[in-house]
Structures are given as C-alpha cells and as structure tokens.
Amino acid sequence: MRPHLISAAIVAGVVATAACSVPVPSTFRSEKEQNEADPETGSFGETPDGPSRPSAGCSPAKGQAEIADDGCDNDGDGKIDNVPTCDSTIRSDGSAADFAKAMGICDAASTKGFGLVSAKFTRGHGRDDAPMAEQHGVLQKFGNVLKPREGARLGVLSTGYAQEYNGAPNRAFGGAEAGKDWFGARPGVGNGTAPPGYPKAAAGCQQATDVNDVIDLRLELKAPPNAKGFKFDFNFLSGEWPAYICSRFNDGFVAYLSAKGFNGGAPENISFDAKKNPVSVNNGFFDRCTPNATIGCLGGSPGKSTCPGGPEELAGTGFGIVGNYCGFLGGGTPSTSGGATGWLSSQAPVQPGETFVLDLIIWDTGDGDLDSSVLLDNFKWIGGEVVAKTERPPR
C-alpha cells in the first residue's frame, strides 16, 4: 500500500479515497486543441503530412492483403475492401493468438504468407514467464458505452483484472480500492520488465523507475507485400486519476515496435502525444474524466480538471464509480474513480514483407496499488506511405 493512499468520504454510498500528486501538467489538451495541432487530422505525429494515403493505382494480386477503405480489390478475390473479421466465437479467456484475432489480426503467416507469426503473453519486455491469466481478456464490450472498433470483440490488458470492474461487481480500479497486487510489488526494484528507457516521465512530472504487475502481449508479425505500415486502436484507462496526477506512481502503456522500416531499425514506442509523452494519466489525450474536479490532492498544489471528453464513456467500466476523492481538502467535487484517453489510433511504418515485433505493454509504476487497463482493437495494414503518429480516430 503506498503511504498516501487514504480513506476519504462516502458519497452516494460509495467509499472514496484521495492520494497525492504534484500540479497537473501543461500537456492536457481539449479535442479542439488537438485538432488545431493538425487541422486535417488532429494528429500529434512526427510530421505534419496528414493521413496516410493509399498506394497510387490499384493492382489486385493473389498473396496481397486487403487494405481497408482504399477502393481496391487488393487480394484479387473479386471483392473490394472486404477486410476479414474473425472474432465472433473466440473465448474470453483464450490464448494470445485469440487475443490477436480480437484485435483484427486474422491472417496467419504460416498459411497466407503474411500476418501473425506468433503471439505470447509475458511479464514484460524480453521475458518468457507468464502473467496472471486474469490480466488479459477478450470482451464483447467494456462498460455501457465502449464497444469493439471492428468485429464482435476487443482485447483488454490490465494491471488488475481485464474485465469490467476490478475482480468483483462494482469494484473500482482506483478510488477507495487499493488495486490488485498480483506478484508482491517490490518498491524500487519491481517485479516486471519495461522496455529500455521506460518508465519515462511526462514533462514536469516525477517518475519512479520500477514496474510491477506487468503484462506484455508480444506479437510477431509478417507484413504483406503490399503494406508499408499498420495501425491499431487503443484506449488507456487508469485509476490513478484524479488523485495521483503527475506523481511518481503513474502507470504506463507503450506500443514498443522493433521493425526495419521504423526509426532506422531501433526499437521505440509508437504511442505518444504532441510532446512525445508516453501514455499515462499525464498524456495530452487523457480527457475522459469529470470536469471541474479537484486533482493532484496531496503532495503538491491541487488543481481543477478540464476533461473536455467528459465521464460518459467510463460508465460501467470500474473507472467511473463516483466519489469525493479529494474532498478532505474541503470543497471537493465528486468525480469518477478514474479516467481514460478515449479511443486513439497509433500507426507506424514497416517494410513490405518484413517480419517485425510489436510489444503492447502495460504496468503499475512504483508499487502495485491502483490499476490501469488498455483496450486494443482494429488492427489494419496500410498500403500508402506512413509516418509514426497517434491521433483521435473518427468515432
């Protein structure tokens, strides 16, 4: 239990907590501000080139992948833009390969010549030991609002339970709940492994260096001959909001790509905001939360949230239970017991035909208290030129 996790008020029959933080970072942006970053796409990427464009012309051929929304029969089967789905019957507690299907990765390299080579759940980057089975799941929805972005299911990775609510009905991932410490957190040491250089602090924020309750979905993929990149959608939710904004305990998520066609072949994270902050409660996209609530309520100067995305998407997730989490300061506004980025889309370049590795990793930082989850879905190949970026996709 972290030292500043304390009980607070009972609001509407819900026990709440407050915790510590330093002032809210300057990286929070409304969707309007995000759109002003790139008027065409709202993207925060490496270049202002706008959205990736499909390859010039249309050359159907056997052995190619179907590219979504390019108006071409890429695979020569006589149908246009018929990208397959394959997750209608997979189990909620299935294998890593089933999880990949839930994301929209339907083709296997062994049969199609491109697609999934291998998939594995581990306890971190470069490891082979397995996380807890409860840390990954495949769901038909997440709460009352969030639905799959493609197909019938989405994948969930979590530092707690990969389900709606944290292991029991109406149990929060944050707030009054301490969170699920799966392996016995080792402060200052950690019990999992993040990629080199991570955790990485957001600008102006503290950052512990040890990670706990790590789960890594390691995907080895072979690009089709007609693909120059890929993209996928994710939604990061965390119980660290509102109390622990900009603290050393902020949990993280990275999409760590090792590919010849990306970053000169040097592995790096491809999910970030305008200031290259990795994904956490301090990321500029983290705006699904309660407006005008007190945040950062111990150990620093408290502030007020803006949260232009509002809390509606948190209903029924375990991140939306309302309480007065910073009420001990006086005048606290009831807020949700967590927040989220909402759906985002990250993309990156790869070389046509190359085999590459994508590690999708989430962790608790500094201890095992309070939990975070990430939803993953809508993997797609891209046929046109690609720059690495993360943006808010169409609804």
C-alpha positions as CSV (number, residue, x, y, z in Angstrom):
1,M,0.0,0.0,0.0
2,R,1.5,3.4,-1.0
3,P,1.9,5.7,2.0
4,H,-0.6,8.4,0.9
5,L,-3.5,6.1,-0.1
6,I,-6.1,7.3,2.5
7,S,-9.8,7.0,3.1
8,A,-11.9,10.0,2.4
9,A,-15.7,10.4,2.1
10,I,-18.7,8.3,1.5
11,V,-20.6,9.8,-1.4
12,A,-23.8,8.2,-2.6
13,G,-22.9,5.1,-0.7
14,V,-19.5,4.8,-2.3
15,V,-16.3,4.9,-0.2
16,A,-13.8,7.1,-1.8
17,T,-10.1,7.8,-1.4
18,A,-7.7,10.6,-2.0
19,A,-4.0,10.5,-2.8
20,C,-1.0,12.7,-3.6
21,S,0.4,14.4,-6.6
22,V,2.1,17.5,-7.9
23,P,0.5,20.1,-10.1
24,V,-1.3,19.0,-13.2
25,P,1.0,19.0,-16.2
26,S,0.5,21.5,-19.0
27,T,0.1,18.7,-21.6
28,F,-3.7,18.3,-21.2
29,R,-5.4,19.4,-24.4
30,S,-9.0,19.5,-25.5
31,E,-10.1,17.8,-28.7
32,K,-10.3,21.4,-30.2
33,E,-6.7,21.9,-29.3
34,Q,-5.8,18.5,-30.7
35,N,-7.4,19.4,-34.0
36,E,-5.5,22.7,-34.1
37,A,-2.3,20.7,-33.9
38,D,-3.1,19.4,-37.4
39,P,-6.3,20.9,-38.9
40,E,-6.8,17.9,-41.2
41,T,-6.4,15.0,-38.7
42,G,-6.0,16.3,-35.1
43,S,-2.9,14.1,-35.1
44,F,0.2,14.5,-33.0
45,G,2.8,12.8,-35.1
46,E,6.4,13.0,-36.2
47,T,5.5,15.1,-39.3
48,P,2.5,17.3,-40.4
49,D,2.0,15.2,-43.5
50,G,-1.7,14.4,-42.6
51,P,-3.3,11.0,-43.0
52,S,-1.6,8.1,-44.8
53,R,-2.7,7.7,-48.4
54,P,-3.2,4.5,-50.3
55,S,-0.8,3.5,-52.9
56,A,-1.3,5.1,-56.4
57,G,-3.4,2.9,-58.7
58,C,-4.9,-0.4,-57.9
59,S,-3.1,-3.7,-58.7
60,P,-5.1,-6.7,-57.5
61,A,-2.9,-9.8,-56.9
62,K,-3.1,-13.1,-55.0
63,G,-0.9,-13.1,-51.9
64,Q,-1.6,-9.4,-51.0
65,A,-3.6,-8.2,-48.0
66,E,-6.9,-6.4,-48.4
67,I,-6.3,-2.8,-47.4
68,A,-9.3,-1.1,-45.7
69,D,-11.1,1.8,-47.4
70,D,-8.8,2.2,-50.4
71,G,-11.4,1.2,-53.0
72,C,-9.2,-1.6,-54.4
73,D,-9.6,-5.3,-54.6
74,N,-6.1,-5.8,-53.3
75,D,-6.1,-9.5,-52.9
76,G,-7.8,-10.2,-56.2
77,D,-10.8,-12.1,-54.8
78,G,-13.3,-10.1,-56.8
79,K,-14.4,-8.1,-53.8
80,I,-13.4,-4.5,-52.7
81,D,-12.4,-3.6,-49.2
82,N,-13.6,-6.9,-47.7
83,V,-11.1,-6.9,-44.8
84,P,-11.9,-10.1,-42.8
85,T,-13.1,-10.3,-39.2
86,C,-12.5,-13.4,-37.1
87,D,-13.5,-12.9,-33.5
88,S,-17.2,-13.8,-33.3
89,T,-16.7,-17.1,-31.5
90,I,-13.4,-16.8,-29.6
91,R,-13.2,-17.4,-25.8
92,S,-13.0,-14.6,-23.3
93,D,-10.0,-16.3,-21.6
94,G,-8.3,-17.6,-24.7
95,S,-4.7,-17.7,-26.0
96,A,-2.6,-14.8,-27.1
97,A,-3.4,-15.8,-30.7
98,D,-7.1,-15.5,-29.9
99,F,-6.4,-12.0,-28.5
100,A,-4.7,-11.1,-31.7
101,K,-7.9,-12.2,-33.6
102,A,-10.0,-10.0,-31.3
103,M,-7.8,-7.1,-32.4
104,G,-8.5,-7.9,-36.1
105,I,-5.3,-9.9,-36.9
106,C,-7.0,-12.7,-38.8
107,D,-4.3,-13.9,-41.2
108,A,-1.6,-16.4,-40.2
109,A,1.8,-16.1,-41.9
110,S,2.0,-19.9,-42.0
111,T,-1.0,-20.2,-44.3
112,K,-1.3,-16.8,-46.0
113,G,2.4,-15.7,-46.2
114,F,1.7,-12.7,-44.1
115,G,0.0,-11.9,-40.7
116,L,0.6,-13.4,-37.3
117,V,3.8,-15.4,-36.9
118,S,3.5,-15.8,-33.1
119,A,1.8,-14.3,-30.1
120,K,2.6,-14.6,-26.4
121,F,1.7,-13.1,-23.0
122,T,4.7,-12.4,-20.8
123,R,5.5,-10.4,-17.7
124,G,7.5,-7.8,-19.6
125,H,9.9,-6.9,-22.4
126,G,12.4,-9.6,-23.2
127,R,10.8,-12.1,-20.8
128,D,9.2,-15.5,-21.2
129,D,7.4,-16.0,-17.9
130,A,3.6,-15.7,-18.0
131,P,1.5,-13.1,-16.3
132,M,-1.7,-14.0,-14.4
133,A,-4.5,-15.3,-16.7
134,E,-6.8,-12.7,-15.2
135,Q,-4.7,-9.9,-16.6
136,H,-5.8,-10.5,-20.2
137,G,-9.3,-11.0,-21.7
138,V,-11.5,-10.7,-24.7
139,L,-14.8,-8.9,-24.3
140,Q,-17.9,-8.0,-26.3
141,K,-17.9,-4.6,-24.7
142,F,-16.3,-2.6,-21.9
143,G,-18.9,-0.9,-19.8
144,N,-22.1,0.7,-21.0
145,V,-20.6,2.8,-23.9
146,L,-17.4,1.3,-25.2
147,K,-17.8,-1.2,-28.0
148,P,-15.4,-3.0,-30.4
149,R,-13.9,-0.9,-33.1
150,E,-14.1,-3.8,-35.5
151,G,-15.6,-7.3,-35.4
152,A,-17.5,-8.5,-32.4
153,R,-14.9,-8.3,-29.6
154,L,-12.0,-6.3,-28.3
155,G,-8.9,-7.2,-26.2
156,V,-8.1,-6.0,-22.7
157,L,-4.8,-6.0,-20.9
158,S,-4.7,-4.9,-17.2
159,T,-2.5,-4.5,-14.2
160,G,-5.6,-5.6,-12.3
161,Y,-8.5,-7.7,-13.8
162,A,-9.0,-7.5,-17.6
163,Q,-12.8,-7.1,-17.3
164,E,-15.5,-4.6,-16.4
165,Y,-14.8,-3.8,-12.7
166,N,-11.8,-5.0,-10.9
167,G,-12.4,-8.6,-10.0
168,A,-15.9,-8.2,-8.4
169,P,-19.2,-6.4,-9.3
170,N,-18.9,-2.6,-8.7
171,R,-15.3,-2.8,-7.5
172,A,-13.3,0.2,-8.8
173,F,-9.8,0.2,-10.3
174,G,-9.0,3.2,-8.3
175,G,-10.7,5.4,-5.6
176,A,-11.2,3.5,-2.4
177,E,-9.8,0.3,-3.8
178,A,-6.1,-0.4,-3.3
179,G,-5.8,-2.4,-6.5
180,K,-4.7,-5.9,-7.2
181,D,-1.0,-6.6,-6.4
182,W,-0.5,-9.8,-8.3
183,F,3.1,-10.7,-7.6
184,G,4.0,-8.7,-4.5
185,A,5.3,-5.3,-5.5
186,R,8.9,-4.6,-4.8
187,P,9.3,-0.8,-4.4
188,G,12.5,0.4,-6.0
189,V,13.0,-3.0,-7.7
190,G,9.8,-4.0,-9.3
191,N,8.6,-7.5,-10.4
192,G,8.3,-7.0,-14.2
193,T,10.3,-5.5,-17.0
194,A,9.6,-2.4,-19.1
195,P,11.5,-1.7,-22.3
196,P,14.8,0.2,-22.1
197,G,14.3,3.8,-21.2
198,Y,10.9,3.2,-19.6
199,P,9.0,4.2,-17.5
200,K,9.6,7.7,-18.9
201,A,8.3,10.8,-17.1
202,A,6.0,13.3,-18.8
203,A,7.4,16.8,-19.0
204,G,7.5,18.3,-15.5
205,C,6.4,15.2,-13.7
206,Q,8.0,12.8,-11.2
207,Q,8.7,9.2,-12.2
208,A,9.5,6.0,-10.3
209,T,11.7,3.6,-12.3
210,D,10.3,0.2,-11.0
211,V,7.4,-1.5,-12.7
212,N,5.0,-4.1,-11.2
213,D,2.1,-6.3,-12.4
214,V,3.4,-6.0,-16.0
215,I,1.7,-7.7,-18.9
216,D,3.1,-7.8,-22.4
217,L,1.3,-9.0,-25.5
218,R,4.2,-9.8,-27.8
219,L,3.1,-10.0,-31.4
220,E,5.5,-11.2,-34.1
221,L,4.0,-10.3,-37.5
222,K,5.0,-10.5,-41.1
223,A,3.9,-7.6,-43.3
224,P,2.1,-8.3,-46.6
225,P,4.0,-7.4,-49.8
226,N,1.6,-4.5,-50.4
227,A,1.8,-3.0,-46.9
228,K,4.0,-0.1,-45.9
229,G,2.7,0.2,-42.3
230,F,0.0,-0.8,-39.9
231,K,-2.3,0.9,-37.3
232,F,-4.3,-0.2,-34.3
233,D,-6.7,1.5,-31.9
234,F,-6.3,1.6,-28.1
235,N,-8.0,3.2,-25.1
236,F,-6.0,3.6,-21.9
237,L,-8.0,3.8,-18.6
238,S,-6.4,4.4,-15.2
239,G,-7.4,4.5,-11.5
240,E,-4.5,6.9,-10.9
241,W,-6.9,9.8,-11.8
242,P,-7.8,12.1,-10.1
243,A,-5.5,11.9,-7.1
244,Y,-2.2,10.9,-8.5
245,I,-1.9,13.3,-11.5
246,C,1.8,13.9,-12.2
247,S,3.0,11.6,-9.4
248,R,5.9,9.1,-9.4
249,F,3.3,6.3,-9.3
250,N,1.6,6.9,-12.7
251,D,1.0,3.6,-14.6
252,G,2.1,3.4,-18.2
253,F,1.3,1.8,-21.6
254,V,3.6,1.5,-24.6
255,A,3.4,0.0,-28.0
256,Y,7.1,-0.9,-28.5
257,L,7.9,-1.6,-32.1
258,S,11.0,-3.3,-33.5
259,A,11.0,-3.1,-37.3
260,K,13.5,-2.4,-40.1
261,G,11.1,0.1,-41.6
262,F,10.7,2.2,-38.4
263,N,13.1,4.5,-36.7
264,G,16.2,3.2,-38.6
265,G,15.6,-0.2,-37.1
266,A,15.9,1.0,-33.5
267,P,13.0,-0.2,-31.3
268,E,10.9,2.5,-29.8
269,N,7.4,3.4,-28.6
270,I,4.8,4.4,-31.2
271,S,2.0,5.6,-28.9
272,F,2.5,9.2,-27.6
273,D,1.1,12.7,-27.5
274,A,2.2,16.0,-29.1
275,K,5.1,16.4,-26.6
276,K,6.1,12.7,-27.1
277,N,4.8,11.9,-23.6
278,P,4.1,8.2,-23.3
279,V,0.6,7.0,-22.4
280,S,-0.4,7.7,-18.8
281,V,-2.7,10.0,-16.9
282,N,-0.3,12.8,-17.8
283,N,-0.7,12.2,-21.6
284,G,-2.3,15.1,-23.5
285,F,-5.1,12.8,-24.8
286,F,-6.3,11.8,-21.3
287,D,-9.6,13.7,-21.2
288,R,-12.3,11.2,-20.5
289,C,-13.0,12.2,-16.8
290,T,-15.0,14.5,-14.6
291,P,-14.7,18.3,-15.4
292,N,-14.0,20.8,-12.7
293,A,-13.0,18.1,-10.2
294,T,-10.1,18.6,-7.7
295,I,-7.0,16.7,-8.9
296,G,-3.5,16.2,-7.5
297,C,-4.7,16.5,-3.9
298,L,-1.7,15.5,-1.8
299,G,2.0,16.4,-2.0
300,G,1.6,19.3,-4.4
301,S,-0.7,22.1,-5.4
302,P,-4.1,20.8,-6.2
303,G,-5.8,21.9,-9.4
304,K,-9.1,21.6,-11.3
305,S,-9.7,19.3,-14.2
306,T,-10.9,20.3,-17.6
307,C,-11.8,16.9,-19.1
308,P,-13.4,18.1,-22.3
309,G,-14.2,14.4,-23.2
310,G,-16.4,14.1,-20.1
311,P,-17.0,11.0,-18.0
312,E,-19.8,9.3,-20.0
313,E,-17.5,6.6,-21.6
314,L,-16.5,5.4,-18.1
315,A,-20.0,4.2,-17.1
316,G,-20.0,0.5,-16.2
317,T,-16.2,0.1,-16.5
318,G,-15.0,0.2,-12.9
319,F,-13.3,3.5,-13.7
320,G,-16.5,5.6,-13.4
321,I,-17.6,5.0,-9.8
322,V,-18.3,8.4,-8.3
323,G,-16.9,9.6,-5.0
324,N,-15.4,12.7,-3.4
325,Y,-11.8,11.6,-3.8
326,C,-10.1,14.9,-2.9
327,G,-12.9,16.0,-0.5
328,F,-10.7,16.1,2.5
329,L,-9.3,19.4,1.2
330,G,-12.7,21.0,1.5
331,G,-15.0,21.9,-1.4
332,G,-14.1,18.8,-3.3
333,T,-16.3,18.0,-6.3
334,P,-17.5,14.4,-6.7
335,S,-15.7,12.8,-9.6
336,T,-15.1,9.4,-11.2
337,S,-12.7,7.0,-9.7
338,G,-10.6,7.0,-12.9
339,G,-10.3,8.4,-16.3
340,A,-9.3,7.5,-19.9
341,T,-7.8,8.7,-23.1
342,G,-10.8,7.5,-25.2
343,W,-10.1,5.6,-28.4
344,L,-6.9,6.6,-30.1
345,S,-5.1,5.2,-33.2
346,S,-1.4,4.7,-33.5
347,Q,0.4,3.9,-36.7
348,A,3.9,3.2,-37.9
349,P,5.9,2.3,-41.0
350,V,7.3,-1.2,-41.8
351,Q,8.9,-2.6,-44.9
352,P,6.8,-4.7,-47.2
353,G,7.3,-8.3,-46.4
354,E,9.4,-7.8,-43.3
355,T,8.9,-9.7,-40.0
356,F,8.7,-7.4,-37.0
357,V,7.8,-7.4,-33.3
358,L,5.2,-5.3,-31.6
359,D,5.1,-5.4,-27.8
360,L,1.9,-4.0,-26.2
361,I,2.8,-3.5,-22.5
362,I,1.0,-2.0,-19.5
363,W,2.4,-1.8,-16.0
364,D,1.9,-0.4,-12.4
365,T,4.7,2.1,-11.6
366,G,6.4,2.4,-8.2
367,D,4.0,-0.1,-6.4
368,G,1.1,-2.4,-7.0
369,D,-1.6,-0.1,-5.9
370,L,-4.4,1.3,-8.1
371,D,-4.8,-0.4,-11.5
372,S,-4.9,0.5,-15.2
373,S,-6.3,-1.2,-18.3
374,V,-5.9,-0.8,-22.0
375,L,-8.4,-1.8,-24.7
376,L,-7.0,-2.9,-28.0
377,D,-8.7,-3.4,-31.3
378,N,-9.0,-2.6,-35.1
379,F,-5.5,-3.6,-36.3
380,K,-5.2,-2.7,-40.0
381,W,-2.5,-2.8,-42.7
382,I,-1.8,0.4,-44.5
383,G,-0.8,0.5,-48.2
384,G,0.4,4.1,-48.6
385,E,3.3,5.9,-47.1
386,V,3.2,6.0,-43.3
387,V,4.7,8.2,-40.6
388,A,4.6,7.2,-36.9
389,K,1.8,9.1,-35.1
390,T,-1.0,8.8,-32.7
391,E,-4.4,10.6,-33.4
392,R,-8.0,10.6,-32.4
393,P,-9.8,8.4,-35.0
394,P,-13.3,9.0,-36.3
395,R,-16.0,7.9,-33.9
